[in-house]
Amino acid sequence: QVQLVESGGGLVQAGGSLRLSCAASGRTSSIFGMGWFRQAPGKEREFVAGISWNGLITNYAEFVKGRSTISRDNTNNTLYLQMNSLKSEDTAVYYCVGGSIRGTFAWGRPSTYDYWGQGTQVTVSS
């Protein structure tokens, strides 16, 4: 089992920045990819960004490309998402996810991920 705990969410003005963190514990060696999803009120959960265990593969949703950077520190088992130039439409609950590799790793598919954190709220005021 793997436990994921997010932190770093909060209220920020449009144009500002936030860095989300996700502390992983347990059998983290079983995880191939980690990432972030988000869900806004009344909307479906959507993929934001993902990164492989060695950091060599990264994937971003179009709506965050150029504004966000995903990274991980395997020494401390921590995942990060640096978000810049935040917009009101970025307001959502952000979830940290982790998944093992089983064939093709479909980054954007929620069912790919075995482990989910509880989420952290990000609110961007305009």
Secondary structure as UniProt FT lines:
FT   STRAND          2..7
FT   STRAND          10..13
FT   TURN            14..15
FT   STRAND          18..26
FT   HELIX           28..30
FT   STRAND          33..39
FT   TURN            41..42
FT   STRAND          46..52
FT   TURN            53..54
FT   STRAND          58..60
FT   TURN            62..67
FT   STRAND          68..73
FT   TURN            74..77
FT   STRAND          78..83
FT   HELIX           88..90
FT   STRAND          92..99
FT   TURN            107..108
FT   HELIX           110..112
FT   STRAND          115..116
FT   STRAND          120..125
//
